[in-house]
Amino acid sequence: MKGKSRYINAGGNLLDLKIPRIMGILNVTPDSFYSGSRFMSEADIIGAAVRMKEEGADILDIGGYSSRPGAHAVSEAEEGNRVLNAVRLVSRKLPEMIISVDTFRAAIALEAVEKYGAGMVNDISGGEADPRMYDAIEKLNVPYILMHMKGTPKTMQNDPVYDDVVADILKWFGKRIVRLHSAGVKDIIIDPGFGFGKTVAHNFEILRRFEEFSIAGLPVLAGLSRKSMIWKALGISAEDALNGTSALNMAVLMRGADILRVHDVKQAVEVVKLFRNLQD
């Protein structure tokens, strides 16, 4: 097994992943599963971005299409209006911040990077939703987060079945990593997609075996924040799932996660600090 890549180049910013990094979630949608992540007005968008930077976020992930289970479709025009305006606002206010655009549409990714200052693309479909995405990433030469999802947000929780959930996801990654490398894409980050076409049992199996994803030799992102695997297991709501999120974030760091994608930046930064003290 080759060593895992430890650096990514995002818009000229070389990010050293020897230290686990925090990606703050900034949703410009009215229907994200966690109400505390919804920011619609310009003042709220800027305020949230500044707060997350001050709390220690290394990356801000801006999305305009809710990917909660059963989510309704959003037109490309509406998603573009939401996302591109938010990327523009944040890049002007925080020009040094690494911005990730959370979209599966190539046209939006292209415009967010080329016109408005985004430095990464986070694609929940792993290139499945838009056949133009891989060509766009090759052209943009920015880090690409390749996430696994079974189905679409509307259908993904309709009885997902795997032979071996970790092995199946690794096979899925392998085919797409080869295609991306063949297209000249340099920086790929893989995300097994907690909650995206997985049962609670699948999600905990992925977490238990998270170290296995390092076999790809690429940085690995974990998006556990306030996911249903936490609040269903505890019999609570997403609004009450911060403590569970922190517990599972520590567990996934101990299994090799390089980036935590979170709603609550301050608490995630504290988890990383404690993790680093534990490693020392």
PyMOL commands that set and color helices and strands:
alter all, ss='L'
color gray80, all
select helices_A, chain A and resi 35-37+42-55+76-93+106-114+133-140+165-182+200-208+210-216+228-234+238-240+242-253+265-279
alter helices_A, ss='H'
color red, helices_A
select strands_A, chain A and resi 7-10+13-16+21-27+59-63+98-102+120-123+144-147+188-191+221-222+259-262
alter strands_A, ss='S'
color yellow, strands_A
deselect
rebuild
show_as cartoon
